[in-house]
């Protein structure tokens, strides 16, 4: 069989500004930030709750924080855990960690104590930066984790004095108490920063050194740390800047948290490119984002689909002047076609761009910025990025139109999982990352996610791709959100049944008649073996920090 993927049919759909291969600059994150800070010292780097923070200020603050890291004994390659929403301290910390030659790892506020303990121990984190509202979560695992220092910021940090004092007094700005932790040093973030000189810090790093260690779920249930190098991250930065054609005069509005690889990629690319960013501390606050759209007139937005859906529901979103908005990026979950039309009726035609990425390889596949976008497609592989689809059971290449596991090769992929050779060998083979995502490719080289390998259900020998059911149920007028999973079939050992978790729209009653209505809808649209044998109504579905349905948790609930 000929290798259609080696022919790269996607190249014919590239925008004119995107070459098949790029010439990369071997410049580290800290070196690139130095270039930007020198070039745009008075330009706004961050908008935060009415306060504008310049690149000069970010530069000086990150110098002070890097000096503090050195004062407490952090050495190159030591890991700092960043347990924060998108506050100015988070951006400053990312830069300071790089200046000090250290490595940062994102700690999601949604981690359970057990997950947090594993993450901190596995990464061997020496310090943690958190916010007072989340301090209790750090305190809960402090005696079980290796870190020695904790820095605590506040929501009110970086606000003007009067606004800060009044906001706290009137309880318009949330606060929480912090206290000592046995065997640990606990310091207020601003006290630590203000205590240090602002002279430059520039620990030398090479392109092969680790830049970030970002954690993702493992096959054993324990998360694993994907090791990203300066080269993989900074090369992906150049791929992104070329592909979406963003410039220093752009303004970004992103609800993606920086502790997630998508938020870290966008945030880091922007802060090293002179782009202005609007801090979004709470991605679920659609009113905040609508006010930010009005006040700062961003030129592009980046959210998960669920955030866009919440914006669409808000009547005020339709009143915003979108003439300056160039495009909207969507990642991490599928975006139903009818929802695309609804969004573009508000923001403008051809402005939604779906893309694909993962912790282990950052961004790899993108619909064109200017060219043809195909609804529900993750797009086409970026410059210097190769995709293939292989049968997950046989390893043979899948034909165009047939489903297969995505495997990826490119300069942006990780070097492996930290201290985990077994998982590394399972995922990274002969320079290719085996993603665990099942997709198809059309004749133009556009890819479409079908399912996760682990979410694929085998019903009496037939493969059921649960995402097909998820997408179909998004069209049902009574369904707010739904997810299909596989559960063991007690009557047929080795086989599975399809089960369905459904969150109904407000006002729809959870009745047997409603279940029958949903079943009939599915029977009209899919083959009999794909129809769920179990339907369970739920008030809420378990979601990740970026709004993805956690099917792993659903399996324990049904």
RAJOLIN-V694030 format. One record per helix or strand of 3 or more residues. SS is the DSSP state (h for helix, s for strand). FROM is the first residue (numbers start at 0). LEN is the number of residues. If there is no record, write none. Layout:
# RAJOLIN-V694030
ss;from;len
SS;FROM;LEN
SS;FROM;LEN
This chain:
# RAJOLIN-V694030
ss;from;len
h;8;5
h;28;11
s;43;5
s;50;4
h;54;17
s;78;5
h;87;12
s;102;4
h;112;11
s;126;5
h;131;13
s;148;5
h;160;9
s;184;4
h;188;6
s;209;7
s;223;6
h;229;15
s;250;4
h;260;11
s;275;3
h;285;11
s;299;4
h;304;9
h;314;5
s;326;4
h;336;11
s;351;7
s;361;5
s;378;3
s;385;5
s;403;6
h;420;7
s;431;10
s;446;6
h;452;3
s;456;3
s;461;3
h;465;8
s;478;10
s;495;9
h;511;12
h;527;3
s;533;4
h;550;7
